[in-house]
Amino acid sequence: MSSSTSFDPYSQSFTLFQEDGTPFNVTIPEVDDFILYSLQICINYAAQLGASIVLLIMLALLTKPEKRTTPIFILNSTSLGFNIIRNVLQCLYFTGPFNETYTYFAGDFSRVPTSAYAISITATLFTFLLLISIEISLCLQVQVVCVTLREVYRQIIFALSTAVALVAIGFRLALLVLNSQSTLSLTYLEPLDWLLSATNITTTISICWFCTVFVTKLGIALQQRRKLGIRRFGPMQILFVIGCQTLVIPVIFSILEYTTQIPSMDSNVLTLVAIFTPLSAMWAASSVGSDRPNSSPHARHRKFFSRSSSEGHYSDKKAFDASTQASTSPLPSPAQDRFLQVGIDLERQGL
């Protein structure tokens, strides 16, 4: 065939037949788009699944036994578990009967088993449960970090946080109901378009609200600690870094949902929050453990030296340490105890 003809082999079509013998045409670009969409969305969910499994294993192995009964650990583990189940079900859906080539192009779902419907609806349900666990976790962490505020301010922040969380949960619940109805009836519902967008926006706003409160309060506390001469990088700085990260990165993925052709980018928003929260807890806990005085080799050497020395040398050493501490430590201040209390409460809650 000469190159001067207008025939384009990449856009040619082929004929398929429905069960009653009715023919219909499918083009190669349509098949390519179908395959590409399935591959991209499965890669997306599989990456989220792998990250969640790895972090759940790390959380189980690295968390101290006494911290495993804290509300934060339970919520973090629950969120990761929900996210693992959600992503497994999503992968099963996009590799199952609903996504077969003939079923998709013919719109013939007569041979789709009941289990496929159950997988689709259950995946949406676990997304809803994941959001609930994340919102409760964020509410709890904001309450902990605002422990030094006045009672009236704490109540206002808690009321606003609850309202923001309930709005996001309400939109997600509405999407769950309508999406389940659409799946069972095999019909496309127009309200799902704006509702899906509204759910994504309200979820992102709620995460931004909690992270803004969290980062602002920690930033103020860190600034006060710097004024008191406490400049060491510790758990509060770690939580501040992860808080800023949780504030920015999920928003980027939420925006990418409207600016790129990659499918389901907004599904990463909940996964990122579910991953960042326990990651900050493990990092901060490791920093607390490594910064204890008795954990360093130098501290253990001093302890051995003080026990093996004579009483006179030990008394002279205590006097020297006391004079050195008095000359280098900041003056006692009520503000110092108040802002150090934030770090103590964070450690008690297992953050």
C-alpha positions as semicolon CSV with decimal commas, in nm:
position;residue;x (nm);y (nm);z (nm)
1;M;0,000;0,000;0,000
2;S;0,144;0,338;-0,099
3;S;0,214;0,605;0,161
4;S;0,001;0,857;-0,033
5;T;-0,325;0,692;0,070
6;S;-0,529;0,832;0,361
7;F;-0,557;0,496;0,536
8;D;-0,428;0,505;0,895
9;P;-0,360;0,154;1,026
10;Y;-0,338;0,281;1,385
11;S;-0,700;0,399;1,387
12;Q;-0,866;0,106;1,215
13;S;-1,159;-0,071;1,377
14;F;-1,287;-0,425;1,412
15;T;-1,630;-0,571;1,464
16;L;-1,759;-0,747;1,773
17;F;-2,098;-0,908;1,823
18;Q;-2,332;-0,888;2,117
19;E;-2,496;-1,201;2,256
20;D;-2,802;-1,154;2,032
21;G;-2,583;-1,117;1,724
22;T;-2,595;-0,738;1,700
23;P;-2,261;-0,611;1,560
24;F;-2,072;-0,310;1,692
25;N;-1,736;-0,159;1,602
26;V;-1,440;-0,095;1,831
27;T;-1,135;0,104;1,722
28;I;-0,776;0,029;1,813
29;P;-0,730;0,366;1,992
30;E;-1,030;0,279;2,212
31;V;-0,872;-0,053;2,304
32;D;-0,540;0,120;2,372
33;D;-0,709;0,373;2,600
34;F;-0,891;0,095;2,783
35;I;-0,569;-0,102;2,843
36;L;-0,370;0,207;2,939
37;Y;-0,635;0,320;3,187
38;S;-0,646;-0,023;3,351
39;L;-0,267;-0,042;3,377
40;Q;-0,228;0,308;3,519
41;I;-0,496;0,272;3,783
42;C;-0,373;-0,073;3,890
43;I;-0,017;0,059;3,924
44;N;-0,154;0,346;4,131
45;Y;-0,343;0,123;4,371
46;A;-0,065;-0,138;4,384
47;A;0,190;0,128;4,483
48;Q;-0,039;0,245;4,764
49;L;-0,090;-0,115;4,871
50;G;0,283;-0,188;4,888
51;A;0,361;0,129;5,083
52;S;0,084;0,056;5,334
53;I;0,197;-0,304;5,390
54;V;0,559;-0,200;5,445
55;L;0,466;0,072;5,690
56;L;0,225;-0,152;5,883
57;I;0,502;-0,409;5,928
58;M;0,746;-0,139;6,039
59;L;0,488;0,000;6,280
60;A;0,432;-0,341;6,436
61;L;0,803;-0,416;6,469
62;L;0,936;-0,078;6,581
63;T;0,666;0,035;6,823
64;K;0,744;-0,033;7,187
65;P;0,508;-0,277;7,362
66;E;0,385;-0,014;7,609
67;K;0,291;0,216;7,318
68;R;0,078;-0,044;7,138
69;T;-0,223;0,022;7,358
70;T;-0,233;0,397;7,294
71;P;-0,523;0,539;7,090
72;I;-0,285;0,681;6,831
73;F;-0,121;0,344;6,764
74;I;-0,458;0,171;6,737
75;L;-0,593;0,436;6,497
76;N;-0,276;0,434;6,286
77;S;-0,280;0,055;6,258
78;T;-0,650;0,056;6,180
79;S;-0,606;0,317;5,907
80;L;-0,326;0,120;5,744
81;G;-0,531;-0,200;5,766
82;F;-0,834;-0,034;5,607
83;N;-0,613;0,111;5,335
84;I;-0,458;-0,227;5,256
85;I;-0,801;-0,388;5,221
86;R;-0,928;-0,097;5,012
87;N;-0,640;-0,115;4,764
88;V;-0,659;-0,494;4,738
89;L;-1,028;-0,469;4,652
90;Q;-0,963;-0,193;4,397
91;C;-0,700;-0,407;4,225
92;L;-0,939;-0,701;4,224
93;Y;-1,210;-0,486;4,067
94;F;-0,992;-0,358;3,782
95;T;-0,862;-0,709;3,708
96;G;-1,202;-0,877;3,747
97;P;-1,513;-0,944;3,537
98;F;-1,626;-0,581;3,530
99;N;-1,309;-0,487;3,343
100;E;-1,303;-0,757;3,077
101;T;-1,273;-0,631;2,720
102;Y;-1,602;-0,757;2,584
103;T;-1,796;-0,667;2,900
104;Y;-1,660;-0,314;2,890
105;F;-1,721;-0,237;2,522
106;A;-2,049;-0,422;2,483
107;G;-2,190;-0,303;2,815
108;D;-2,301;-0,660;2,876
109;F;-2,274;-0,742;3,248
110;S;-2,494;-1,050;3,240
111;R;-2,203;-1,282;3,324
112;V;-2,058;-1,065;3,600
113;P;-2,089;-1,268;3,924
114;T;-2,234;-1,136;4,248
115;S;-1,888;-1,141;4,406
116;A;-1,773;-0,870;4,164
117;Y;-2,054;-0,641;4,280
118;A;-1,962;-0,715;4,640
119;I;-1,597;-0,627;4,573
120;S;-1,691;-0,293;4,418
121;I;-1,924;-0,189;4,700
122;T;-1,692;-0,316;4,976
123;A;-1,401;-0,116;4,831
124;T;-1,610;0,201;4,857
125;L;-1,712;0,106;5,211
126;F;-1,353;0,065;5,327
127;T;-1,265;0,402;5,177
128;F;-1,538;0,549;5,399
129;L;-1,407;0,363;5,705
130;L;-1,053;0,478;5,626
131;L;-1,165;0,840;5,620
132;I;-1,340;0,801;5,957
133;S;-1,031;0,653;6,124
134;I;-0,808;0,927;5,978
135;E;-1,041;1,206;6,091
136;I;-1,058;1,064;6,445
137;S;-0,679;1,034;6,454
138;L;-0,632;1,392;6,337
139;C;-0,886;1,521;6,590
140;L;-0,705;1,342;6,870
141;Q;-0,365;1,475;6,768
142;V;-0,495;1,831;6,747
143;Q;-0,642;1,793;7,097
144;V;-0,307;1,674;7,230
145;V;-0,103;1,949;7,069
146;C;-0,346;2,217;7,193
147;V;-0,330;2,098;7,553
148;T;-0,155;2,417;7,669
149;L;-0,422;2,650;7,528
150;R;-0,696;2,801;7,739
151;E;-1,010;2,596;7,783
152;V;-1,225;2,824;7,568
153;Y;-0,976;2,813;7,280
154;R;-0,952;2,435;7,301
155;Q;-1,330;2,404;7,286
156;I;-1,352;2,637;6,984
157;I;-1,081;2,446;6,796
158;F;-1,239;2,112;6,884
159;A;-1,583;2,231;6,769
160;L;-1,446;2,359;6,437
161;S;-1,242;2,043;6,388
162;T;-1,546;1,825;6,453
163;A;-1,755;2,027;6,208
164;V;-1,491;2,006;5,934
165;A;-1,450;1,632;5,987
166;L;-1,825;1,568;5,984
167;V;-1,869;1,760;5,657
168;A;-1,600;1,548;5,488
169;I;-1,747;1,228;5,632
170;G;-2,098;1,332;5,524
171;F;-1,995;1,384;5,161
172;R;-1,808;1,054;5,162
173;L;-2,114;0,876;5,302
174;A;-2,337;1,026;5,031
175;L;-2,089;0,913;4,766
176;L;-2,086;0,564;4,920
177;V;-2,465;0,534;4,900
178;L;-2,504;0,670;4,547
179;N;-2,207;0,477;4,414
180;S;-2,344;0,154;4,558
181;Q;-2,683;0,222;4,401
182;S;-2,518;0,295;4,068
183;T;-2,318;-0,028;4,083
184;L;-2,619;-0,244;4,168
185;S;-2,843;-0,087;3,904
186;L;-2,565;-0,077;3,639
187;T;-2,653;0,284;3,559
188;Y;-2,447;0,599;3,542
189;L;-2,567;0,867;3,780
190;E;-2,492;1,229;3,688
191;P;-2,473;1,348;4,053
192;L;-2,166;1,130;4,102
193;D;-1,954;1,374;3,901
194;W;-2,001;1,678;4,122
195;L;-2,032;1,465;4,436
196;L;-1,701;1,294;4,367
197;S;-1,536;1,633;4,321
198;A;-1,703;1,774;4,633
199;T;-1,591;1,472;4,836
200;N;-1,233;1,516;4,721
201;I;-1,239;1,889;4,802
202;T;-1,396;1,854;5,148
203;T;-1,155;1,574;5,239
204;T;-0,858;1,785;5,134
205;I;-0,990;2,087;5,324
206;S;-1,032;1,881;5,641
207;I;-0,675;1,750;5,618
208;C;-0,545;2,103;5,556
209;W;-0,742;2,234;5,855
210;F;-0,602;1,977;6,098
211;C;-0,247;2,009;5,967
212;T;-0,264;2,390;5,981
213;V;-0,373;2,383;6,346
214;F;-0,112;2,120;6,425
215;V;0,175;2,296;6,249
216;T;0,080;2,643;6,382
217;K;0,069;2,529;6,744
218;L;0,392;2,333;6,713
219;G;0,558;2,627;6,537
220;I;0,465;2,863;6,822
221;A;0,590;2,612;7,080
222;L;0,918;2,564;6,891
223;Q;0,968;2,940;6,869
224;Q;0,919;2,973;7,244
225;R;1,164;2,688;7,304
226;R;1,423;2,864;7,091
227;K;1,382;3,176;7,304
228;L;1,442;2,961;7,611
229;G;1,764;2,828;7,459
230;I;1,631;2,485;7,357
231;R;1,751;2,445;6,998
232;R;1,810;2,070;6,977
233;F;1,636;1,883;6,695
234;G;1,393;1,652;6,871
235;P;1,045;1,499;6,858
236;M;0,861;1,831;6,828
237;Q;1,071;1,932;6,528
238;I;1,005;1,593;6,371
239;L;0,630;1,629;6,417
240;F;0,651;1,981;6,272
241;V;0,831;1,855;5,960
242;I;0,585;1,570;5,904
243;G;0,295;1,808;5,971
244;C;0,415;2,043;5,698
245;Q;0,466;1,746;5,468
246;T;0,111;1,622;5,536
247;L;-0,021;1,971;5,471
248;V;0,144;2,010;5,130
249;I;0,184;1,673;4,957
250;P;-0,180;1,547;4,976
251;V;-0,295;1,882;4,840
252;I;-0,066;1,836;4,541
253;F;-0,220;1,497;4,463
254;S;-0,568;1,639;4,508
255;I;-0,492;1,910;4,252
256;L;-0,334;1,660;4,014
257;E;-0,671;1,487;3,992
258;Y;-0,796;1,788;3,789
259;T;-0,479;1,864;3,593
260;T;-0,350;1,528;3,469
261;Q;-0,486;1,234;3,273
262;I;-0,358;0,978;3,523
263;P;-0,666;0,818;3,679
264;S;-0,760;0,826;4,048
265;M;-0,483;1,054;4,169
266;D;-0,709;1,174;4,451
267;S;-0,707;0,823;4,598
268;N;-0,351;0,893;4,713
269;V;-0,469;1,166;4,950
270;L;-0,600;0,928;5,218
271;T;-0,310;0,689;5,164
272;L;-0,053;0,964;5,221
273;V;-0,218;1,075;5,545
274;A;-0,249;0,714;5,664
275;I;0,125;0,669;5,596
276;F;0,260;1,001;5,724
277;T;0,085;0,982;6,062
278;P;0,250;0,659;6,187
279;L;0,574;0,756;6,016
280;S;0,594;1,071;6,228
281;A;0,512;0,869;6,541
282;M;0,792;0,618;6,476
283;W;1,044;0,889;6,390
284;A;0,958;1,095;6,698
285;A;0,962;0,787;6,923
286;S;1,306;0,687;6,796
287;S;1,430;1,039;6,860
288;V;1,295;1,030;7,216
289;G;1,462;0,695;7,281
290;S;1,797;0,799;7,137
291;D;1,802;1,128;7,327
292;R;1,763;0,977;7,675
293;P;2,070;1,048;7,892
294;N;2,137;0,683;7,975
295;S;2,120;0,569;7,615
296;S;2,445;0,726;7,492
297;P;2,787;0,559;7,543
298;H;2,921;0,877;7,703
299;A;2,640;0,875;7,958
300;R;2,701;0,510;8,044
301;H;3,073;0,585;8,086
302;R;2,994;0,866;8,330
303;K;2,761;0,636;8,521
304;F;3,027;0,366;8,551
305;F;3,286;0,625;8,651
306;S;3,067;0,765;8,928
307;R;2,997;0,419;9,074
308;S;3,359;0,299;9,065
309;S;3,515;0,621;9,198
310;S;3,582;0,698;9,562
311;E;3,330;0,898;9,760
312;G;3,551;1,205;9,763
313;H;3,606;1,213;9,389
314;Y;3,232;1,152;9,332
315;S;3,141;1,449;9,553
316;D;3,385;1,673;9,370
317;K;3,240;1,558;9,036
318;K;2,884;1,634;9,151
319;A;2,989;1,982;9,258
320;F;3,158;2,041;8,922
321;D;2,853;1,917;8,727
322;A;2,621;2,134;8,935
323;S;2,829;2,446;8,879
324;T;2,854;2,375;8,506
325;Q;2,480;2,319;8,478
326;A;2,406;2,640;8,667
327;S;2,626;2,840;8,433
328;T;2,494;2,694;8,108
329;S;2,124;2,622;8,167
330;P;1,860;2,893;8,109
331;L;1,696;3,069;8,398
332;P;1,387;2,892;8,532
333;S;1,067;3,033;8,394
334;P;0,697;2,936;8,417
335;A;0,682;2,961;8,038
336;Q;0,950;2,694;8,007
337;D;0,741;2,432;8,188
338;R;0,429;2,531;7,994
339;F;0,589;2,487;7,651
340;L;0,783;2,176;7,752
341;Q;0,449;2,025;7,851
342;V;0,357;2,003;7,483
343;G;0,645;1,763;7,420
344;I;0,561;1,559;7,729
345;D;0,197;1,520;7,624
346;L;0,298;1,423;7,272
347;E;0,523;1,150;7,409
348;R;0,254;1,023;7,648
349;Q;0,005;0,987;7,362
350;G;0,257;0,795;7,158
351;L;0,280;1,061;6,887
